[in-house]
């Protein structure tokens, strides 16, 4: 599904149009990423409520036979940015000026 979108974007000859379509696609993907993350978080909460451990949930959420690490499941359940997004959020927070008294 996403590969077709990428190939279609690459095929647009006009660079202005290709750039505009890519910008639109990125906006849609950001929204989709948020919704998909919420779906996964809800599923993790349901499994946790059923009594599964973080490790067991990670095994059920495996990708290509590789389970998600239990600390990743903890992050998913907490919500908020993770991975490179968490790093970017921490860096942005660190750059904020201290409030003046």
LUMTI-449404 format. One line per field, with one value per residue (C-alpha): residue number from 1; x, y, z. Coordinates in Angstrom, 1 decimal, always signed. Layout:
num c(NUM:...)
px c(X:...)
py c(Y:...)
pz c(Z:...)
# end
This chain:
num c(1:2:3:4:5:6:7:8:9:10:11:12:13:14:15:16:17:18:19:20:21:22:23:24:25:26:27:28:29:30:31:32:33:34:35:36:37:38:39:40:41:42:43:44:45:46:47:48:49:50:51:52:53:54:55:56:57:58:59:60:61:62:63:64:65:66:67:68:69:70:71:72:73:74:75:76:77:78:79:80:81:82:83:84:85:86:87:88:89:90:91:92:93:94:95:96:97:98:99:100:101)
px c(+0.0:+2.7:+5.1:+2.6:+2.1:+5.9:+6.3:+3.4:+5.0:+8.3:+6.6:+5.2:+7.4:+6.7:+8.8:+6.5:+3.5:+5.6:+6.7:+3.2:+1.8:+4.7:+3.8:+0.2:+1.2:+3.4:+0.5:-1.8:+0.8:+1.3:-2.4:-2.5:+0.5:-1.3:-4.4:-2.5:-0.5:-3.7:-5.1:-1.9:-2.0:-5.6:-4.8:-1.9:-4.1:-6.7:-4.1:-2.6:-6.1:-6.5:-3.4:-0.7:+2.8:+4.8:+6.9:+3.8:+2.3:+5.6:+5.6:+2.0:+3.1:+6.1:+7.2:+8.9:+9.2:+10.9:+9.0:+8.8:+11.0:+9.0:+10.3:+8.9:+5.5:+5.8:+6.4:+3.4:+1.2:+2.4:+1.8:+3.7:+6.6:+9.1:+12.2:+13.6:+10.5:+11.1:+14.7:+13.6:+11.0:+13.6:+16.0:+13.3:+12.3:+15.9:+16.2:+13.2:+14.3:+13.7:+10.6:+11.4:+10.2)
py c(+0.0:+2.6:+1.3:+2.1:+5.6:+6.1:+4.8:+7.0:+10.1:+9.3:+9.0:+12.6:+14.5:+18.0:+18.7:+21.3:+18.9:+16.0:+18.1:+19.3:+15.7:+14.5:+17.2:+16.1:+12.5:+13.3:+15.1:+12.1:+9.7:+11.7:+11.5:+7.8:+7.1:+8.7:+6.7:+3.4:+4.1:+4.6:+1.3:-0.5:+1.1:+0.1:-3.4:-3.5:-2.2:-4.9:-7.6:-6.1:-6.0:-9.7:-10.4:-10.8:-9.7:-7.1:-9.9:-11.9:-8.8:-8.2:-11.7:-11.2:-7.9:-9.6:-8.4:-10.8:-13.3:-10.8:-9.9:-6.3:-5.8:-5.6:-2.1:-1.1:-2.5:-0.3:+2.7:+1.9:+1.6:+4.9:+6.6:+9.7:+9.8:+6.9:+6.1:+8.9:+10.9:+10.7:+11.8:+14.8:+15.7:+15.5:+17.7:+20.2:+20.4:+20.9:+23.8:+25.7:+28.7:+28.7:+30.6:+34.0:+34.7)
pz c(+0.0:+1.0:-1.6:-4.3:-2.9:-2.9:-6.5:-7.6:-6.1:-7.7:-11.1:-11.0:-13.4:-12.3:-9.2:-7.9:-8.1:-6.8:-3.8:-3.0:-3.2:-1.0:+1.6:+1.6:+1.9:+4.9:+6.6:+6.0:+7.2:+10.5:+11.1:+10.3:+12.5:+15.5:+14.9:+14.4:+17.6:+19.5:+18.1:+19.2:+22.6:+23.2:+22.2:+24.6:+27.4:+26.7:+26.8:+30.0:+31.6:+30.7:+32.8:+30.2:+31.1:+29.1:+27.7:+26.6:+24.9:+23.2:+21.9:+20.5:+18.9:+17.2:+13.8:+11.4:+14.3:+16.5:+19.7:+20.9:+24.0:+27.2:+27.8:+24.4:+25.5:+28.7:+26.5:+24.3:+27.3:+28.7:+25.4:+24.2:+21.8:+21.7:+19.8:+17.7:+18.4:+22.1:+21.6:+19.5:+22.1:+24.9:+22.8:+22.1:+25.8:+26.8:+24.4:+25.9:+27.9:+31.6:+32.7:+34.1:+37.6)
# end
